[in-house]
Amino acid sequence: MPLDLAPVAFDRLVEEALDSLPAEIAARVVNVVLLVEDDAPPEDPDLLGVYDGVALTERAANHAGDLPDRIVLFRNNLLAMCNSPEELADEVRITVVHEIAHHFGIDDARLHDLGYA
């Protein structure tokens, strides 16, 4: 049975995950918004999160002026996969780190090696 957690409480877990980032990493996450949506897109219904943007390693020198990159977490999928509030907090943190890693150009294979995939 999926966890039941109010959206405000879920948002707090996301904030805690962001606050747990090392300062030197957090300082380099610029022009990125983190959003929470209830459901993943129908074309990929099992996603926990997604990075939508251009990784820092792939940006042109004139990248300035573009809209912010987006990280989207899918609340219902995260709730459905966890059996306790502690497990949910861990999974939210892992998903946030995973998506921020994509912002830095780290691919899924390397994330898997690091334990984040």
N, CA, C and O atoms as CSV, one atom per row, in Angstrom:
chain,resi,resn,atom,element,x,y,z
A,1,MET,N,N,0.841,-1.178,0.000
A,1,MET,CA,C,0.000,0.000,0.000
A,1,MET,C,C,0.888,1.245,0.000
A,1,MET,O,O,1.779,1.363,0.841
A,2,PRO,N,N,0.657,2.174,-0.932
A,2,PRO,CA,C,1.504,3.366,-0.993
A,2,PRO,C,C,1.337,4.246,0.247
A,2,PRO,O,O,0.294,4.255,0.900
A,3,LEU,N,N,2.381,4.964,0.533
A,3,LEU,CA,C,2.311,5.920,1.637
A,3,LEU,C,C,1.332,7.032,1.290
A,3,LEU,O,O,1.116,7.347,0.120
A,4,ASP,N,N,0.753,7.611,2.310
A,4,ASP,CA,C,-0.122,8.763,2.139
A,4,ASP,C,C,0.549,9.927,2.854
A,4,ASP,O,O,0.721,9.905,4.072
A,5,LEU,N,N,0.920,10.929,2.094
A,5,LEU,CA,C,1.627,12.063,2.651
A,5,LEU,C,C,1.106,13.327,1.983
A,5,LEU,O,O,1.016,13.399,0.757
A,6,ALA,N,N,0.769,14.302,2.779
A,6,ALA,CA,C,0.262,15.564,2.240
A,6,ALA,C,C,1.316,16.207,1.335
A,6,ALA,O,O,2.515,16.081,1.586
A,7,PRO,N,N,0.868,16.892,0.289
A,7,PRO,CA,C,1.824,17.552,-0.610
A,7,PRO,C,C,2.801,18.488,0.105
A,7,PRO,O,O,3.971,18.560,-0.270
A,8,VAL,N,N,2.335,19.201,1.125
A,8,VAL,CA,C,3.218,20.110,1.862
A,8,VAL,C,C,4.324,19.325,2.567
A,8,VAL,O,O,5.475,19.762,2.583
A,9,ALA,N,N,3.994,18.193,3.140
A,9,ALA,CA,C,4.993,17.354,3.809
A,9,ALA,C,C,5.970,16.765,2.787
A,9,ALA,O,O,7.166,16.659,3.059
A,10,PHE,N,N,5.466,16.388,1.626
A,10,PHE,CA,C,6.334,15.872,0.566
A,10,PHE,C,C,7.312,16.971,0.133
A,10,PHE,O,O,8.507,16.718,-0.025
A,11,ASP,N,N,6.801,18.178,-0.055
A,11,ASP,CA,C,7.659,19.306,-0.441
A,11,ASP,C,C,8.760,19.542,0.583
A,11,ASP,O,O,9.875,19.916,0.217
A,12,ARG,N,N,8.463,19.329,1.859
A,12,ARG,CA,C,9.485,19.471,2.908
A,12,ARG,C,C,10.607,18.449,2.717
A,12,ARG,O,O,11.781,18.755,2.926
A,13,LEU,N,N,10.229,17.224,2.314
A,13,LEU,CA,C,11.260,16.205,2.046
A,13,LEU,C,C,12.164,16.637,0.896
A,13,LEU,O,O,13.374,16.412,0.924
A,14,VAL,N,N,11.568,17.254,-0.107
A,14,VAL,CA,C,12.353,17.749,-1.247
A,14,VAL,C,C,13.300,18.854,-0.779
A,14,VAL,O,O,14.473,18.867,-1.153
A,15,GLU,N,N,12.798,19.771,0.031
A,15,GLU,CA,C,13.637,20.843,0.566
A,15,GLU,C,C,14.789,20.281,1.397
A,15,GLU,O,O,15.920,20.759,1.303
A,16,GLU,N,N,14.498,19.268,2.209
A,16,GLU,CA,C,15.543,18.638,3.019
A,16,GLU,C,C,16.594,17.978,2.133
A,16,GLU,O,O,17.787,18.031,2.434
A,17,ALA,N,N,16.153,17.358,1.042
A,17,ALA,CA,C,17.099,16.731,0.114
A,17,ALA,C,C,18.005,17.791,-0.509
A,17,ALA,O,O,19.212,17.582,-0.630
A,18,LEU,N,N,17.437,18.916,-0.899
A,18,LEU,CA,C,18.239,20.000,-1.470
A,18,LEU,C,C,19.191,20.574,-0.434
A,18,LEU,O,O,20.348,20.860,-0.742
A,19,ASP,N,N,18.708,20.744,0.794
A,19,ASP,CA,C,19.544,21.286,1.866
A,19,ASP,C,C,20.696,20.353,2.214
A,19,ASP,O,O,21.709,20.800,2.752
A,20,SER,N,N,20.556,19.059,1.916
A,20,SER,CA,C,21.605,18.101,2.250
A,20,SER,C,C,22.740,18.071,1.217
A,20,SER,O,O,23.759,17.415,1.433
A,21,LEU,N,N,22.566,18.774,0.109
A,21,LEU,CA,C,23.622,18.807,-0.905
A,21,LEU,C,C,24.850,19.517,-0.353
A,21,LEU,O,O,24.719,20.516,0.355
A,22,PRO,N,N,26.026,19.023,-0.664
A,22,PRO,CA,C,27.235,19.752,-0.262
A,22,PRO,C,C,27.206,21.174,-0.854
A,22,PRO,O,O,26.753,21.368,-1.982
A,23,ALA,N,N,27.677,22.134,-0.108
A,23,ALA,CA,C,27.623,23.538,-0.525
A,23,ALA,C,C,28.297,23.768,-1.870
A,23,ALA,O,O,27.809,24.561,-2.675
A,24,GLU,N,N,29.407,23.089,-2.126
A,24,GLU,CA,C,30.121,23.298,-3.392
A,24,GLU,C,C,29.322,22.773,-4.591
A,24,GLU,O,O,29.481,23.277,-5.703
A,25,ILE,N,N,28.475,21.779,-4.381
A,25,ILE,CA,C,27.589,21.282,-5.441
A,25,ILE,C,C,26.400,22.222,-5.597
A,25,ILE,O,O,26.075,22.642,-6.707
A,26,ALA,N,N,25.756,22.550,-4.482
A,26,ALA,CA,C,24.575,23.419,-4.522
A,26,ALA,C,C,24.892,24.755,-5.184
A,26,ALA,O,O,24.046,25.306,-5.889
A,27,ALA,N,N,26.083,25.280,-4.973
A,27,ALA,CA,C,26.465,26.567,-5.548
A,27,ALA,C,C,26.539,26.528,-7.069
A,27,ALA,O,O,26.448,27.565,-7.726
A,28,ARG,N,N,26.705,25.327,-7.629
A,28,ARG,CA,C,26.834,25.191,-9.084
A,28,ARG,C,C,25.521,24.810,-9.776
A,28,ARG,O,O,25.465,24.697,-11.001
A,29,VAL,N,N,24.480,24.617,-8.984
A,29,VAL,CA,C,23.159,24.336,-9.550
A,29,VAL,C,C,22.472,25.691,-9.725
A,29,VAL,O,O,21.794,26.193,-8.829
A,30,VAL,N,N,22.673,26.259,-10.914
A,30,VAL,CA,C,22.211,27.610,-11.205
A,30,VAL,C,C,21.229,27.561,-12.363
A,30,VAL,O,O,21.425,26.818,-13.324
A,31,ASN,N,N,20.176,28.354,-12.266
A,31,ASN,CA,C,19.161,28.447,-13.314
A,31,ASN,C,C,18.477,27.096,-13.545
A,31,ASN,O,O,18.246,26.675,-14.678
A,32,VAL,N,N,18.163,26.434,-12.425
A,32,VAL,CA,C,17.448,25.152,-12.436
A,32,VAL,C,C,16.290,25.267,-11.459
A,32,VAL,O,O,16.471,25.698,-10.321
A,33,VAL,N,N,15.097,24.880,-11.905
A,33,VAL,CA,C,13.950,24.845,-11.006
A,33,VAL,C,C,13.615,23.390,-10.712
A,33,VAL,O,O,13.745,22.521,-11.575
A,34,LEU,N,N,13.186,23.143,-9.489
A,34,LEU,CA,C,12.768,21.803,-9.099
A,34,LEU,C,C,11.267,21.856,-8.826
A,34,LEU,O,O,10.798,22.623,-7.984
A,35,LEU,N,N,10.535,21.035,-9.548
A,35,LEU,CA,C,9.082,20.996,-9.445
A,35,LEU,C,C,8.636,19.613,-9.000
A,35,LEU,O,O,9.342,18.625,-9.203
A,36,VAL,N,N,7.466,19.553,-8.397
A,36,VAL,CA,C,6.855,18.285,-8.036
A,36,VAL,C,C,5.515,18.204,-8.755
A,36,VAL,O,O,4.682,19.103,-8.642
A,37,GLU,N,N,5.319,17.128,-9.488
A,37,GLU,CA,C,4.038,16.850,-10.131
A,37,GLU,C,C,3.508,15.549,-9.550
A,37,GLU,O,O,4.279,14.704,-9.094
A,38,ASP,N,N,2.201,15.392,-9.568
A,38,ASP,CA,C,1.611,14.171,-9.017
A,38,ASP,C,C,2.000,12.945,-9.822
A,38,ASP,O,O,2.428,11.941,-9.252
A,39,ASP,N,N,1.859,13.011,-11.144
A,39,ASP,CA,C,2.024,11.814,-11.975
A,39,ASP,C,C,3.051,12.010,-13.070
A,39,ASP,O,O,3.222,13.104,-13.609
A,40,ALA,N,N,3.732,10.914,-13.385
A,40,ALA,CA,C,4.677,10.891,-14.494
A,40,ALA,C,C,3.909,10.963,-15.812
A,40,ALA,O,O,2.713,10.673,-15.849
A,41,PRO,N,N,4.584,11.345,-16.882
A,41,PRO,CA,C,3.892,11.419,-18.172
A,41,PRO,C,C,3.445,10.034,-18.641
A,41,PRO,O,O,4.101,9.035,-18.349
A,42,PRO,N,N,2.329,9.977,-19.366
A,42,PRO,CA,C,1.803,8.679,-19.816
A,42,PRO,C,C,2.796,7.867,-20.650
A,42,PRO,O,O,2.758,6.636,-20.635
A,43,GLU,N,N,3.678,8.544,-21.372
A,43,GLU,CA,C,4.632,7.819,-22.208
A,43,GLU,C,C,5.760,7.174,-21.399
A,43,GLU,O,O,6.494,6.341,-21.931
A,44,ASP,N,N,5.911,7.540,-20.135
A,44,ASP,CA,C,6.916,6.929,-19.262
A,44,ASP,C,C,6.380,6.908,-17.826
A,44,ASP,O,O,6.892,7.620,-16.961
A,45,PRO,N,N,5.350,6.094,-17.573
A,45,PRO,CA,C,4.600,6.164,-16.321
A,45,PRO,C,C,5.354,5.725,-15.069
A,45,PRO,O,O,4.866,5.947,-13.961
A,46,ASP,N,N,6.527,5.109,-15.209
A,46,ASP,CA,C,7.258,4.607,-14.044
A,46,ASP,C,C,8.357,5.545,-13.547
A,46,ASP,O,O,9.060,5.220,-12.590
A,47,LEU,N,N,8.508,6.695,-14.184
A,47,LEU,CA,C,9.560,7.629,-13.786
A,47,LEU,C,C,9.373,8.128,-12.354
A,47,LEU,O,O,8.251,8.359,-11.903
A,48,LEU,N,N,10.476,8.287,-11.660
A,48,LEU,CA,C,10.462,8.914,-10.338
A,48,LEU,C,C,10.784,10.401,-10.461
A,48,LEU,O,O,10.306,11.226,-9.682
A,49,GLY,N,N,11.605,10.721,-11.457
A,49,GLY,CA,C,11.991,12.098,-11.701
A,49,GLY,C,C,12.593,12.214,-13.084
A,49,GLY,O,O,12.912,11.214,-13.728
A,50,VAL,N,N,12.742,13.456,-13.533
A,50,VAL,CA,C,13.318,13.685,-14.849
A,50,VAL,C,C,14.041,15.025,-14.847
A,50,VAL,O,O,13.605,15.990,-14.219
A,51,TYR,N,N,15.161,15.057,-15.570
A,51,TYR,CA,C,15.896,16.304,-15.797
A,51,TYR,C,C,15.568,16.756,-17.199
A,51,TYR,O,O,15.734,15.993,-18.151
A,52,ASP,N,N,15.107,17.982,-17.343
A,52,ASP,CA,C,14.750,18.551,-18.637
A,52,ASP,C,C,15.587,19.805,-18.833
A,52,ASP,O,O,15.267,20.872,-18.311
A,53,GLY,N,N,16.654,19.658,-19.588
A,53,GLY,CA,C,17.524,20.795,-19.819
A,53,GLY,C,C,18.768,20.381,-20.571
A,53,GLY,O,O,18.847,19.285,-21.126
A,54,VAL,N,N,19.727,21.267,-20.579
A,54,VAL,CA,C,20.999,21.014,-21.244
A,54,VAL,C,C,22.066,20.894,-20.161
A,54,VAL,O,O,22.309,21.832,-19.403
A,55,ALA,N,N,22.688,19.736,-20.103
A,55,ALA,CA,C,23.720,19.490,-19.092
A,55,ALA,C,C,24.850,20.515,-19.219
A,55,ALA,O,O,25.152,20.988,-20.315
A,56,LEU,N,N,25.457,20.844,-18.103
A,56,LEU,CA,C,26.548,21.816,-18.109
A,56,LEU,C,C,27.665,21.413,-19.063
A,56,LEU,O,O,28.308,22.274,-19.664
A,57,THR,N,N,27.897,20.131,-19.203
A,57,THR,CA,C,28.970,19.637,-20.074
A,57,THR,C,C,28.634,19.754,-21.555
A,57,THR,O,O,29.509,19.570,-22.401
A,58,GLU,N,N,27.386,20.055,-21.877
A,58,GLU,CA,C,26.959,20.126,-23.271
A,58,GLU,C,C,26.561,21.539,-23.705
A,58,GLU,O,O,26.132,21.739,-24.841
A,59,ARG,N,N,26.698,22.494,-22.829
A,59,ARG,CA,C,26.264,23.853,-23.130
A,59,ARG,C,C,27.273,24.591,-23.997
A,59,ARG,O,O,28.487,24.426,-23.869
A,60,ALA,N,N,26.720,25.409,-24.881
A,60,ALA,CA,C,27.550,26.300,-25.684
A,60,ALA,C,C,27.966,27.488,-24.821
A,60,ALA,O,O,27.352,27.758,-23.789
A,61,ALA,N,N,28.988,28.180,-25.240
A,61,ALA,CA,C,29.475,29.332,-24.484
A,61,ALA,C,C,28.424,30.429,-24.373
A,61,ALA,O,O,28.445,31.210,-23.422
A,62,ASN,N,N,27.509,30.498,-25.329
A,62,ASN,CA,C,26.479,31.551,-25.333
A,62,ASN,C,C,25.144,31.033,-24.806
A,62,ASN,O,O,24.091,31.435,-25.303
A,63,HIS,N,N,25.169,30.164,-23.826
A,63,HIS,CA,C,23.959,29.556,-23.289
A,63,HIS,C,C,23.105,30.537,-22.488
A,63,HIS,O,O,21.944,30.238,-22.208
A,64,ALA,N,N,23.626,31.659,-22.123
A,64,ALA,CA,C,22.914,32.642,-21.285
A,64,ALA,C,C,21.598,33.065,-21.931
A,64,ALA,O,O,21.469,33.121,-23.154
A,65,GLY,N,N,20.629,33.359,-21.069
A,65,GLY,CA,C,19.346,33.862,-21.548
A,65,GLY,C,C,18.311,32.793,-21.808
A,65,GLY,O,O,17.159,33.120,-22.094
A,66,ASP,N,N,18.678,31.532,-21.721
A,66,ASP,CA,C,17.715,30.453,-21.929
A,66,ASP,C,C,16.831,30.306,-20.695
A,66,ASP,O,O,17.180,30.749,-19.601
A,67,LEU,N,N,15.685,29.676,-20.900
A,67,LEU,CA,C,14.814,29.366,-19.769
A,67,LEU,C,C,15.538,28.424,-18.817
A,67,LEU,O,O,16.453,27.713,-19.233
A,68,PRO,N,N,15.147,28.407,-17.556
A,68,PRO,CA,C,15.808,27.503,-16.599
A,68,PRO,C,C,15.614,26.034,-16.976
A,68,PRO,O,O,14.591,25.653,-17.545
A,69,ASP,N,N,16.614,25.225,-16.649
A,69,ASP,CA,C,16.447,23.784,-16.732
A,69,ASP,C,C,15.432,23.398,-15.662
A,69,ASP,O,O,15.205,24.132,-14.700
A,70,ARG,N,N,14.826,22.225,-15.854
A,70,ARG,CA,C,13.811,21.768,-14.901
A,70,ARG,C,C,14.157,20.370,-14.412
A,70,ARG,O,O,14.599,19.507,-15.171
A,71,ILE,N,N,13.942,20.183,-13.123
A,71,ILE,CA,C,13.936,18.847,-12.533
A,71,ILE,C,C,12.526,18.654,-12.014
A,71,ILE,O,O,12.008,19.483,-11.265
A,72,VAL,N,N,11.910,17.555,-12.416
A,72,VAL,CA,C,10.548,17.266,-11.981
A,72,VAL,C,C,10.549,15.936,-11.246
A,72,VAL,O,O,11.031,14.928,-11.763
A,73,LEU,N,N,10.001,15.942,-10.031
A,73,LEU,CA,C,9.807,14.718,-9.260
A,73,LEU,C,C,8.347,14.320,-9.361
A,73,LEU,O,O,7.461,15.175,-9.372
A,74,PHE,N,N,8.099,13.022,-9.433
A,74,PHE,CA,C,6.737,12.513,-9.581
A,74,PHE,C,C,6.292,11.885,-8.264
A,74,PHE,O,O,6.635,10.750,-7.931
A,75,ARG,N,N,5.525,12.664,-7.545
A,75,ARG,CA,C,5.121,12.366,-6.168
A,75,ARG,C,C,4.472,10.996,-6.012
A,75,ARG,O,O,4.883,10.218,-5.151
A,76,ASN,N,N,3.463,10.684,-6.832
A,76,ASN,CA,C,2.726,9.430,-6.649
A,76,ASN,C,C,3.602,8.202,-6.864
A,76,ASN,O,O,3.434,7.201,-6.167
A,77,ASN,N,N,4.521,8.257,-7.800
A,77,ASN,CA,C,5.421,7.116,-8.015
A,77,ASN,C,C,6.374,6.943,-6.832
A,77,ASN,O,O,6.647,5.819,-6.410
A,78,LEU,N,N,6.874,8.048,-6.306
A,78,LEU,CA,C,7.752,7.961,-5.138
A,78,LEU,C,C,6.997,7.421,-3.932
A,78,LEU,O,O,7.519,6.587,-3.192
A,79,LEU,N,N,5.775,7.892,-3.731
A,79,LEU,CA,C,4.965,7.391,-2.613
A,79,LEU,C,C,4.656,5.900,-2.779
A,79,LEU,O,O,4.674,5.144,-1.807
A,80,ALA,N,N,4.373,5.487,-4.010
A,80,ALA,CA,C,3.970,4.100,-4.260
A,80,ALA,C,C,5.100,3.100,-4.015
A,80,ALA,O,O,4.839,1.944,-3.685
A,81,MET,N,N,6.332,3.527,-4.171
A,81,MET,CA,C,7.432,2.572,-4.057
A,81,MET,C,C,7.994,2.450,-2.642
A,81,MET,O,O,8.857,1.610,-2.387
A,82,CYS,N,N,7.510,3.283,-1.723
A,82,CYS,CA,C,8.091,3.313,-0.384
A,82,CYS,C,C,7.119,2.786,0.664
A,82,CYS,O,O,5.906,2.975,0.566
A,83,ASN,N,N,7.683,2.121,1.670
A,83,ASN,CA,C,6.875,1.518,2.729
A,83,ASN,C,C,6.924,2.273,4.050
A,83,ASN,O,O,6.190,1.943,4.981
A,84,SER,N,N,7.781,3.279,4.135
A,84,SER,CA,C,7.890,4.027,5.393
A,84,SER,C,C,8.302,5.461,5.074
A,84,SER,O,O,8.850,5.731,4.006
A,85,PRO,N,N,8.039,6.369,5.994
A,85,PRO,CA,C,8.485,7.755,5.786
A,85,PRO,C,C,10.004,7.871,5.630
A,85,PRO,O,O,10.492,8.708,4.871
A,86,GLU,N,N,10.742,7.035,6.346
A,86,GLU,CA,C,12.200,7.065,6.240
A,86,GLU,C,C,12.662,6.604,4.853
A,86,GLU,O,O,13.568,7.191,4.262
A,87,GLU,N,N,12.033,5.559,4.353
A,87,GLU,CA,C,12.367,5.075,3.013
A,87,GLU,C,C,12.028,6.140,1.972
A,87,GLU,O,O,12.781,6.339,1.019
A,88,LEU,N,N,10.910,6.818,2.151
A,88,LEU,CA,C,10.522,7.886,1.222
A,88,LEU,C,C,11.545,9.015,1.253
A,88,LEU,O,O,11.949,9.502,0.197
A,89,ALA,N,N,11.968,9.438,2.429
A,89,ALA,CA,C,12.961,10.506,2.533
A,89,ALA,C,C,14.252,10.110,1.810
A,89,ALA,O,O,14.849,10.932,1.115
A,90,ASP,N,N,14.684,8.855,1.971
A,90,ASP,CA,C,15.879,8.373,1.282
A,90,ASP,C,C,15.682,8.380,-0.229
A,90,ASP,O,O,16.564,8.810,-0.972
A,91,GLU,N,N,14.529,7.904,-0.680
A,91,GLU,CA,C,14.283,7.820,-2.123
A,91,GLU,C,C,14.159,9.201,-2.756
A,91,GLU,O,O,14.625,9.412,-3.876
A,92,VAL,N,N,13.540,10.134,-2.058
A,92,VAL,CA,C,13.472,11.512,-2.561
A,92,VAL,C,C,14.885,12.078,-2.690
A,92,VAL,O,O,15.219,12.689,-3.705
A,93,ARG,N,N,15.715,11.875,-1.664
A,93,ARG,CA,C,17.095,12.372,-1.718
A,93,ARG,C,C,17.870,11.744,-2.875
A,93,ARG,O,O,18.574,12.441,-3.605
A,94,ILE,N,N,17.739,10.444,-3.038
A,94,ILE,CA,C,18.426,9.749,-4.133
A,94,ILE,C,C,17.953,10.279,-5.480
A,94,ILE,O,O,18.765,10.491,-6.380
A,95,THR,N,N,16.665,10.493,-5.626
A,95,THR,CA,C,16.120,10.973,-6.896
A,95,THR,C,C,16.575,12.403,-7.178
A,95,THR,O,O,16.916,12.730,-8.315
A,96,VAL,N,N,16.583,13.244,-6.171
A,96,VAL,CA,C,17.065,14.620,-6.352
A,96,VAL,C,C,18.534,14.597,-6.783
A,96,VAL,O,O,18.908,15.281,-7.737
A,97,VAL,N,N,19.359,13.827,-6.097
A,97,VAL,CA,C,20.785,13.738,-6.447
A,97,VAL,C,C,20.945,13.186,-7.864
A,97,VAL,O,O,21.764,13.684,-8.635
A,98,HIS,N,N,20.173,12.172,-8.204
A,98,HIS,CA,C,20.223,11.564,-9.538
A,98,HIS,C,C,19.957,12.602,-10.619
A,98,HIS,O,O,20.701,12.693,-11.596
A,99,GLU,N,N,18.900,13.381,-10.447
A,99,GLU,CA,C,18.534,14.363,-11.474
A,99,GLU,C,C,19.514,15.526,-11.519
A,99,GLU,O,O,19.808,16.038,-12.599
A,100,ILE,N,N,20.024,15.952,-10.373
A,100,ILE,CA,C,21.033,17.009,-10.367
A,100,ILE,C,C,22.301,16.511,-11.051
A,100,ILE,O,O,22.982,17.277,-11.733
A,101,ALA,N,N,22.616,15.247,-10.874
A,101,ALA,CA,C,23.787,14.675,-11.549
A,101,ALA,C,C,23.647,14.787,-13.064
A,101,ALA,O,O,24.631,15.052,-13.754
A,102,HIS,N,N,22.443,14.590,-13.592
A,102,HIS,CA,C,22.231,14.769,-15.030
A,102,HIS,C,C,22.523,16.214,-15.435
A,102,HIS,O,O,23.048,16.453,-16.523
A,103,HIS,N,N,22.192,17.174,-14.579
A,103,HIS,CA,C,22.502,18.582,-14.837
A,103,HIS,C,C,24.011,18.766,-15.010
A,103,HIS,O,O,24.449,19.606,-15.796
A,104,PHE,N,N,24.799,17.985,-14.281
A,104,PHE,CA,C,26.254,18.060,-14.375
A,104,PHE,C,C,26.828,17.159,-15.472
A,104,PHE,O,O,28.045,17.072,-15.632
A,105,GLY,N,N,25.955,16.493,-16.223
A,105,GLY,CA,C,26.407,15.675,-17.343
A,105,GLY,C,C,26.753,14.244,-16.989
A,105,GLY,O,O,27.379,13.549,-17.789
A,106,ILE,N,N,26.366,13.795,-15.829
A,106,ILE,CA,C,26.639,12.413,-15.407
A,106,ILE,C,C,25.522,11.522,-15.931
A,106,ILE,O,O,24.348,11.771,-15.657
A,107,ASP,N,N,25.877,10.489,-16.679
A,107,ASP,CA,C,24.869,9.628,-17.297
A,107,ASP,C,C,24.422,8.506,-16.356
A,107,ASP,O,O,24.997,8.303,-15.287
A,108,ASP,N,N,23.383,7.786,-16.781
A,108,ASP,CA,C,22.800,6.731,-15.948
A,108,ASP,C,C,23.790,5.616,-15.624
A,108,ASP,O,O,23.758,5.069,-14.522
A,109,ALA,N,N,24.662,5.272,-16.557
A,109,ALA,CA,C,25.634,4.201,-16.292
A,109,ALA,C,C,26.552,4.583,-15.137
A,109,ALA,O,O,26.814,3.770,-14.252
A,110,ARG,N,N,27.039,5.815,-15.148
A,110,ARG,CA,C,27.918,6.265,-14.057
A,110,ARG,C,C,27.143,6.383,-12.749
A,110,ARG,O,O,27.665,6.051,-11.685
A,111,LEU,N,N,25.891,6.859,-12.824
A,111,LEU,CA,C,25.056,6.942,-11.623
A,111,LEU,C,C,24.819,5.557,-11.030
A,111,LEU,O,O,24.797,5.392,-9.810
A,112,HIS,N,N,24.643,4.577,-11.886
A,112,HIS,CA,C,24.473,3.201,-11.428
A,112,HIS,C,C,25.732,2.743,-10.676
A,112,HIS,O,O,25.638,2.133,-9.610
A,113,ASP,N,N,26.899,3.041,-11.238
A,113,ASP,CA,C,28.167,2.696,-10.587
A,113,ASP,C,C,28.275,3.350,-9.208
A,113,ASP,O,O,28.856,2.780,-8.285
A,114,LEU,N,N,27.707,4.556,-9.080
A,114,LEU,CA,C,27.790,5.301,-7.830
A,114,LEU,C,C,26.666,4.956,-6.847
A,114,LEU,O,O,26.661,5.426,-5.709
A,115,GLY,N,N,25.707,4.123,-7.301
A,115,GLY,CA,C,24.599,3.717,-6.437
A,115,GLY,C,C,23.389,4.617,-6.485
A,115,GLY,O,O,22.552,4.574,-5.583
A,116,TYR,N,N,23.277,5.437,-7.525
A,116,TYR,CA,C,22.157,6.377,-7.644
A,116,TYR,C,C,21.236,6.055,-8.813
A,116,TYR,O,O,20.519,6.937,-9.284
A,117,ALA,N,N,21.238,4.844,-9.281
A,117,ALA,CA,C,20.343,4.490,-10.400
A,117,ALA,C,C,19.668,3.164,-10.125
A,117,ALA,O,O,18.878,2.692,-10.943
